[in-house]
Amino acid sequence: MPKFYITTPIYYVNGLPHIGHAYTTLAADTIARFRRLKGDEVLFVTGTDENSQKNFEAAAQKGETDLKKYLDEMSGRWRETWDELDITNDDFVRTTEERHIETVLAFFDKVNKRGDIYKGVYEGLYCDGCEAFLTDKDLIEGKCQFHLKEPRKISEENYFFRLTNYRGALLKHIEENPNFIRPEKRKSEVINYINTLNDISISRPNLKCGIPFPLDKTHGIYVWFDALINYLTAVGYGRDEEMYKKWWPADIHLMAKDILKFHAVIWPAMLLSANLPLPKTVYAHGFFTINGEKMSKSIGNVLDPVELAKIYPLDAIRYFLLREIKFGEDGDFSLVHLKEHYNNDLANDFGNLLHRTLSMTEQYCGGVVPEHSGEAEGLDPLCEIDVWKDYETAMNDYHFDEAIGTIWQLVQESNKLIEKEKPWQLVKENSKRLNDVLYNLLETLRQISWLLLPLMPETSEKIWTQLGLDVAQEKANSLEQAQVWGGLKSGNKISKGEPIFPKII
Ligand code: MSP
């Protein structure tokens, strides 16, 4: 069985998840569900980045002196959020876990034995927000472009990693593996960075939190060096050789563009140093604003996905994020647009199609999927349209908006067909045609339920229930089976429920 290993960043726990974090995690969840649908064995991992000065400061700010208690509580809240959002991650890595520390030490040992760690003095700029050393090139008007703050000037004795040793190998890898950095347009910024990079400091003096530096216990391992290794922790590196061999390298590391250089340069160089294979793809999606403004606590526009899910069905949020923000591009999120798209696309276009078709089946066919002649004349493009090919191409390429677009084409064609065929007249004049029309509409809805499965999983299950299909049985179905036109059997009792997406005023 093909395998697929996908990761999200592990998030800092100095705050709770907002819609930006949820975006990456929902996208990863969609990919994981799609690969499962295709029959792959999937390992989908997320987690929390806990050995960070930021977390330490957040705990102190809350007056919490027991750091472990703070981290346990906050990490727990992140885990709960993903559960509430029905995220299907298979593992959740915490960087304070014993298994992670073991993996980090095993990895560190390899890099050290390779001769890639040395002691030196770091003099330069440091952004506390990024927890990273910056150069002038990273600044806009003297400030960090992501945190809009001037970095601090520091001078300290540190241990360094010989990143410069891997410059050539990294450039060669990028050139030879066109899928390594995606989307394509992100490549040039990575290449520019590689061309000018220096060795990086991987220890922090005055350890308040974090994993003690193996060569000098007065230092801690730099948080990014430790955090990136979480991707190996989840596959048992240094602890479970069989598991490691099964899952590594990762198929895709997903993140936003803010942390691409860590994933596309520093992490691969660390792996090269430890003589381990590189992830197949590092995918950096865009950043989105809220009503045109950066999300920030001070502006007060931080959106909590769990609160949002109390107003809109989860699938509506998934739909909006995945369709309206082109994956890979920057975008904007606004509640006004969410509501508009919810009412137009989901309540109207899709909801009406489902509800009308089921109502007519109840009214004209006694609530039973009608017999049909198999004649499709005039009923295409429904049964002849091949959305699956376009859909799979789009999904394989992470073009979620296009995948949803192909499904909505089907929704629109179906609605047009109802208007054209007018079942309310056919019932008086031509029952054979009526049955064919309704069968085609119902079977199209079944096809749509499968197309939607990775994107809007709750909706798929609701459609199955309303079509009178057994949810457990459907779940056990293979995609090959499900894709065959005609899977919905005549005589099946439908079960029209309430509209899935009631209008929101
Ligand atoms: N802890 C590091 C990651 C270590 S991974 C080895 C970190 N954490 S973070 O909590 O700051 O998360 C950053 C990530 O959150 C982004 O890369 C992105 O995945 C997600 N996003 C946060 N805000 C976002 C937007 N406004 N828009 C899109 N993604 C957003 O960095």
Residues whose N, C-alpha, C, O or C-beta is under 5 A from the ligand:
A	BS01	MSP	P9 I10 Y11 Y12 G20 H21 T24 D49 A227 L228 M255 A256 I259 G286 F287 F288
